[in-house]
Amino acid sequence: MAERITYDGVMAARIDRLPLTKVQWQLAVLVEVTWGFIIFDTDGIGARLYPFVWRPNHVIDVVQYAVIQALQVGLGILLGVYIMSYIADRYGRRPAILTATLLGGICIWPFAYVTDFTWMVVLSILSTLGVGGIVATHSVYLSEMTSPEVRNRVLLTSQGVTALVAVGVNLLAYAWIPSNWQLFLWVSAAIEVVVLLPLLYWKLPESPRWLEAHGRHEEAEAVMALYERRCQAASPVPLPRPNLVPDQVGSAAGSSWTELFTDPVYRRRTWLLIFVWLLAYAGLIYGVGAFAAVYMVDHGATAHFVFLTIAVAYAAQFIAFQINARMGEDVERREVLLLMGLLFSVSWAVAWMVPNLWVIAGCYVFGRIGTGLFLFNLYNYTAVAYPTRIRSKAFAWTDGLGHLGAWAGVTLLGPLYAFGPDHLGWILWIIIPGALLPALLIRFGGILQNRAVLEQIST
């Protein structure tokens, strides 16, 4: 392995001494609202349209739906993660987020008109490139823009806003699916391209950590100076002096993705996270989402019942995010991940054992809390586990390869959903390998992260 060059990491030290102000909150909320609209409007759109548009109109069958869903949550996002991680590492975090937002909007509207299965397959891949992009960048960017004392609070509080976005999206679905489902797609695209993209272009600065790691010191100084002025204007006390000692930052020059597998410090983290993401995406993240609405419909739910239940679930998830955020750095992420895996598993076990529609709806709400907090805590855990010079590469290799689990796992769910009494095959899949195993792996194999300086914990 080539020797790494280090330098003072002035930008990292200056960021880590900044007090929490409305400036960080504005950046975080804007990025996470963008995540919310890209994910909930684009990611797995088939799961929203299949039970109420495609299945009743005999557009595709359940096996074809499983293929489309797997391509959307698997291959499309996998490609998006790798392409956008390359952009984020080579050209900056800001261009990657802007590109992801553009792709998320322009690639969803064709679903309003295409009914041929082959073209639906192609669109399933293209439509989720932007999803992969925002997945690969949002936690990376916000981790680099916040200090260790407030990082968990800022991340989780702002990420909780995504639940409110989900409430709004599902209320639109409640009103327009199936009666005006094409309008739903057009409005979704317009929000991303016409509203969010200009806001991001105007408000989002580049990460000074990234600029410094790539030797662009003059640009880093200009961006950092403006960031400091904005924070100082919003703070009643003078900024403290930066502490340069713990914030040594490795130069990105000569860094390579191979370091993730050759460096003994990173190799173990990388393989653990690959396995955790593989299992979680196939289970409590995408595995449950692929058939949760279908499961409720099979127990007598209408479209209005399903989308209202999902909206309620995300409202409850928002409250859970705020509780988790208030804990700040006092609770380890790996402990939260274990608890959320257990909550999800118990919820869906009860839903199967008591197949009453209202019980299923209640269990969906609690299961959704488990899924949401598991997903975002794992996002944040992954971003913080690596140094700036390889953070985006690490996200691509861990979260990116994890989407192969979504691809393969969701493909299997068509047959598994039909296996056993009351879809027992699907239930067992999402609970045992899909929730319990990844939760246990990260709890007993993961690293401690609370209150750690970003460049210390990741080196």
C-alpha positions, 0 to 999 in steps of 0.5 A, a space after each residue: 500500500 502506498 504511503 499516505 501524505 498527511 497535512 494539517 487539516 485546517 478545514 476539518 478543524 475549523 468545521 469541528 469548532 463551529 457552534 450549531 446554528 441555523 446555517 447547518 440546519 438549513 443545509 441539512 434540511 435542504 439535503 434531506 428534503 431532496 433525499 425524501 422527494 427523490 426516494 419516495 417519488 422515484 425509488 421503487 415506484 413500482 411498489 406504489 403502482 403495481 397493486 392499484 394500476 398495473 395489477 388490476 389492469 393486467 399490465 404485468 404479473 407478480 413475477 414481472 413486478 418482482 423483476 421490475 422492483 428488483 431492478 429499481 431497488 438493485 441494479 439502477 441504484 447500484 449503478 447510480 451509487 457507483 457513478 455518483 460516488 465517482 463524481 463526488 470523489 472526482 468533482 465534488 459532493 455538490 455536483 453529485 447532489 445536483 446531478 442526482 436531483 436532476 436524474 431523479 426528476 427527469 427519469 420518473 415521468 415516462 412511467 406515466 405512459 409506458 406499459 410494455 414490460 421491456 421498456 418498463 425494465 429499461 426505465 426501472 434502471 434509468 429512473 433510479 440512477 438519481 436515487 443511487 446518487 443521493 443515497 451515496 452523497 447525503 450522509 457523506 456531505 452532512 457528516 463533513 459539514 458538521 462537528 462531532 458534538 452535534 453531528 448525530 443530532 443534526 443528521 437524525 433531526 434533519 433526516 426525520 424531515 424525510 418522514 414528513 416528506 413521505 407523509 406528503 407524498 403518500 397523501 398525494 398518492 392517497 388523493 391521486 392513485 389510482 384516479 390520477 396516477 399520471 398526474 402524481 408522476 408529473 408533479 413528482 418530477 416537477 418538484 425535483 427539477 423545478 423546485 429543489 434543483 434551483 434551491 440546491 444550486 443556490 444554497 449548497 456550498 462545496 465541502 471544505 473537507 473535500 476541497 482540502 483533501 484534493 489540494 484545492 486550498 484556495 477554494 477551500 479557504 473561500 468556501 470555509 470563510 463564507 461558511 464561518 461568516 454565516 455561522 458567526 452571524 447566526 451565533 451570539 458568541 465568538 468562534 473558538 480557535 480551531 484545534 489542529 491536533 486531532 484533525 489530521 486529514 489524509 490527502 486524496 492524492 494517490 488514494 484508491 478504493 483498494 485501500 478498503 480491502 488491503 488496509 487492515 483497519 478498513 478491510 474488516 469494516 468494509 466486509 462487515 458493512 457489505 454483509 450488513 447492507 446486503 442483508 438489510 436491503 434484501 429484508 427490512 428495507 426493500 424486501 418489506 416495501 416490495 410487498 407490504 402494500 400487496 399484503 394489506 390489499 390481500 387482507 382487504 385494504 383499499 388504495 386509500 387505506 394503504 396510502 393513509 396507513 403509510 402516511 400515518 407510519 411516516 408521521 410516527 417515524 418522524 416522532 421516533 427520529 426526533 427522540 433518537 436525535 435528542 439522544 444525540 451522541 449519548 447512545 451508540 448507533 450500533 445499539 440503535 441498529 440492534 433495537 430497530 432490527 428487533 422492533 421490525 422483526 417483532 412487528 411483522 411476526 405479530 402481523 402474520 400471527 394476527 392477520 387482521 387488517 387493523 393489526 397489520 396496519 398497526 404493525 406496519 407503523 411500528 415496523 416502518 419506525 424500525 426500518 427508517 431508523 435502521 436505514 438512516 443510522 446505518 447511513 450515518 454509521 457508514 459515512 463516519 466509519 471512513 476518512 474524507 479521502 475515501 469516504 465516497 468510495 467506501 459508501 459506493 463499495 458498501 452501500 452500493 454492493 448492498 443493493 445486490 442484496 436488494 436485486 437478488 432478494 427482491 427477485 426471489 420475493 415473487 415466489 417467496 410471497 406465494 410460499 407457505 400459509 398467508 405468505 409465510 415465506 416472505 415474512 420469514 425472509 424479511 425477519 430472519 436474514 433480512 433484519 435480525 442477522 444484520 442487526 446482530 452483526 453490526 451490534 457485535 462487530 461494529 465500531 464505537 462512534 459517539 462523540 468521536 472526531 470525524 478524522 480520528 474515528 475513521 483513521 
